[in-house]
């Protein structure tokens, strides 16, 4: 996911997406350990996407407090 796509989402959508991505990362880690993952480079990309989501959630939360 790209940052502009993430910024267009609502706060509720961001939190749902974060929960979904965290679950996917958890499953991908298990697949990696078991040797079943197709593309191991998917894990670092998922971590970056989760970090982007958390950053935007925090930004939107701070904007809400200021207003």
C-alpha positions in Angstrom: 0.0 0.0 0.0 1.1 3.5 -0.7 0.9 6.4 1.7 -1.6 8.4 -0.4 -4.0 5.4 -0.5 -3.7 5.0 3.3 -4.3 8.7 4.0 -7.6 8.6 2.1 -9.0 5.9 4.4 -11.1 6.7 7.5 -9.8 6.1 11.0 -12.1 3.1 11.4 -11.0 1.6 8.1 -7.4 2.1 9.0 -7.8 0.3 12.3 -9.5 -2.6 10.6 -6.8 -2.8 7.9 -4.1 -2.7 10.7 -5.8 -5.7 12.5 -6.0 -7.6 9.2 -2.4 -6.9 8.2 -1.2 -7.9 11.7 -3.0 -11.2 11.4 -1.5 -11.8 7.9 2.0 -11.0 9.2 1.5 -13.5 12.1 0.5 -16.2 9.6 3.3 -15.4 7.2 5.8 -15.8 10.0 4.5 -19.2 10.8 4.6 -20.2 7.1 8.2 -18.9 6.9 9.3 -21.0 9.8 7.6 -24.1 8.4 9.2 -23.4 5.0 5.8 -23.0 3.2 6.0 -19.3 2.3 6.3 -18.6 -1.4 8.0 -15.2 -1.2 9.9 -14.5 2.1 10.4 -10.9 1.0 6.7 -10.4 1.6 7.3 -10.3 5.4 9.4 -7.1 5.4 6.9 -5.4 3.0 4.1 -6.3 5.4 6.0 -4.8 8.3 6.5 -1.5 6.3 2.8 -1.4 5.5 1.9 -1.9 9.1 4.2 0.9 10.1 2.6 3.2 7.5 -0.8 2.4 8.8 0.3 3.1 12.4 1.8 6.4 11.4 -1.3 7.6 9.6 -3.5 6.4 12.5 -1.3 8.4 14.9 -1.4 11.5 12.7 -5.2 11.4 12.4 -5.5 10.9 16.1 -3.3 13.9 16.8 -5.3 16.0 14.4 -8.5 15.0 16.1 -7.2 16.2 19.5 -6.1 19.6 18.1 -9.4 20.4 16.6 
